[in-house]
Amino acid sequence: MRIDLIMPTIEKRLATIKADATFNQAAQLFADGDRELVIVCNEHGVAIGVVTRTDAMRHLARDANPLGAAIAQLMSHNIVACRRSDDMLETWRVMNAEKLGNLPVLDDEGTPIGVLSAGNALEALLAFEQYQELVLVDYIAGIGYR
């Protein structure tokens, strides 16, 4: 099963911000909805880092004047990402091994196109396995494939 099968869900989670933006601007993105990850982009729209809600909370706890800080100072530069053509199960295994709740989905140029959550990945994998089970039962019963 490929990631692109749930792109509408993945696209809804997308939030990007420029590297020269302030922490206050990023905080507003986290406040709008249930976002856990904001992708930091350069002037060409290419992903260069990520900021998580946990990163934001850690920054609030450490900095005496947190709102004006540049996102470039807070972001993680090491991006673990996936592509829409990647296998969902392999991607989920990477997320699990790296202990990541969310993963940027990038196009071939490195431009963000969505954010995959671990919950979305598991839901999709479960639905796929349930469908496979139904197909197998029908095949064994002589009904054929759906």
C-alpha positions as CSV (number, residue, x, y, z in Angstrom):
1,M,0.0,0.0,0.0
2,R,1.4,3.4,-1.0
3,I,1.2,6.6,0.9
4,D,-0.6,8.4,-2.0
5,L,-3.8,6.4,-1.2
6,I,-4.5,8.7,1.7
7,M,-3.1,12.0,0.3
8,P,-6.3,14.0,1.0
9,T,-5.8,13.3,4.8
10,I,-2.1,14.0,4.6
11,E,-2.6,17.3,2.7
12,K,-4.9,18.6,5.4
13,R,-2.1,18.4,8.0
14,L,0.3,20.5,5.9
15,A,1.7,23.6,7.6
16,T,4.8,25.4,6.3
17,I,6.7,28.4,7.5
18,K,9.7,30.3,6.2
19,A,13.0,30.0,8.1
20,D,13.1,33.7,8.9
21,A,9.7,33.6,10.6
22,T,9.4,34.1,14.3
23,F,8.4,31.7,17.0
24,N,5.2,33.6,17.4
25,Q,4.2,32.9,13.8
26,A,4.9,29.2,14.3
27,A,2.9,29.2,17.5
28,Q,-0.1,30.5,15.6
29,L,0.1,27.6,13.2
30,F,0.2,25.2,16.1
31,A,-2.9,26.9,17.6
32,D,-4.9,26.5,14.4
33,G,-6.1,22.9,14.6
34,D,-4.4,19.7,15.8
35,R,-1.0,20.2,14.1
36,E,2.0,18.5,15.7
37,L,4.5,19.4,13.0
38,V,5.3,22.5,11.0
39,I,7.7,22.2,8.1
40,V,10.3,25.0,7.7
41,C,11.1,26.0,4.1
42,N,13.6,28.1,2.4
43,E,12.8,31.0,0.0
44,H,12.2,28.4,-2.8
45,G,9.7,26.4,-0.8
46,V,12.0,23.5,-0.2
47,A,11.9,21.8,3.2
48,I,15.0,22.6,5.3
49,G,13.8,21.6,8.8
50,V,10.9,20.9,11.0
51,V,9.5,22.2,14.3
52,T,7.3,20.0,16.4
53,R,4.8,21.1,19.1
54,T,7.2,19.5,21.6
55,D,10.1,21.7,20.3
56,A,7.8,24.7,20.8
57,M,7.0,23.8,24.4
58,R,10.7,23.2,25.1
59,H,11.5,26.6,23.7
60,L,8.8,28.3,25.8
61,A,10.2,26.7,28.9
62,R,13.9,27.8,28.2
63,D,13.7,31.2,26.7
64,A,12.9,34.4,28.7
65,N,11.6,36.2,25.6
66,P,10.5,33.3,23.3
67,L,8.1,35.0,20.9
68,G,10.6,36.9,18.8
69,A,13.0,34.0,18.3
70,A,13.7,32.9,14.8
71,I,12.3,29.5,13.8
72,A,15.7,28.7,12.2
73,Q,17.1,28.6,15.8
74,L,14.6,26.1,17.0
75,M,14.1,23.8,14.0
76,S,15.5,20.3,13.6
77,H,17.7,20.3,10.6
78,N,17.8,16.5,10.2
79,I,14.6,15.8,8.3
80,V,13.2,12.3,8.2
81,A,10.7,12.4,5.4
82,C,8.8,10.2,2.9
83,R,7.5,10.5,-0.6
84,R,3.9,9.9,-1.8
85,S,5.1,6.8,-3.7
86,D,6.7,5.2,-0.6
87,D,5.3,2.0,0.9
88,M,3.1,2.8,3.9
89,L,4.2,-0.2,6.0
90,E,7.9,0.6,5.5
91,T,7.3,4.3,6.3
92,W,5.4,3.3,9.4
93,R,8.4,1.1,10.4
94,V,10.7,4.1,10.0
95,M,8.4,6.3,12.1
96,N,8.3,3.6,14.8
97,A,12.1,3.1,14.8
98,E,12.7,6.8,15.0
99,K,9.9,7.4,17.5
100,L,8.2,10.0,15.2
101,G,4.6,10.8,15.5
102,N,4.5,12.8,12.3
103,L,6.5,12.7,9.1
104,P,6.8,15.3,6.3
105,V,5.7,14.1,2.8
106,L,7.9,15.7,0.2
107,D,7.7,15.8,-3.6
108,D,10.8,14.9,-5.7
109,E,12.1,18.5,-5.4
110,G,11.9,18.5,-1.6
111,T,8.7,20.7,-1.5
112,P,6.3,19.7,1.3
113,I,3.0,18.3,0.1
114,G,1.6,16.9,3.4
115,V,2.3,15.5,6.8
116,L,1.7,11.8,7.6
117,S,0.7,11.1,11.2
118,A,1.4,7.7,12.8
119,G,-2.3,7.4,13.5
120,N,-3.2,7.9,9.9
121,A,-0.6,5.4,8.8
122,L,-1.9,2.8,11.2
123,E,-5.6,3.4,10.3
124,A,-4.7,3.0,6.6
125,L,-2.7,-0.2,7.2
126,L,-5.5,-1.7,9.3
127,A,-8.1,-0.9,6.6
128,F,-5.9,-2.4,4.0
129,E,-5.4,-5.6,6.0
130,Q,-9.1,-5.9,6.6
131,Y,-9.8,-5.6,2.9
132,Q,-7.1,-8.2,2.2
133,E,-8.8,-10.5,4.6
134,L,-12.2,-10.1,3.0
135,V,-10.7,-10.8,-0.5
136,L,-9.0,-13.9,0.8
137,V,-12.3,-15.2,2.5
138,D,-14.2,-14.5,-0.8
139,Y,-11.5,-16.3,-2.8
140,I,-11.6,-19.3,-0.5
141,A,-15.4,-19.4,-0.6
142,G,-15.3,-19.4,-4.3
143,I,-16.9,-16.0,-4.8
144,G,-13.8,-14.5,-6.5
145,Y,-12.1,-11.2,-6.1
146,R,-13.9,-8.0,-5.3
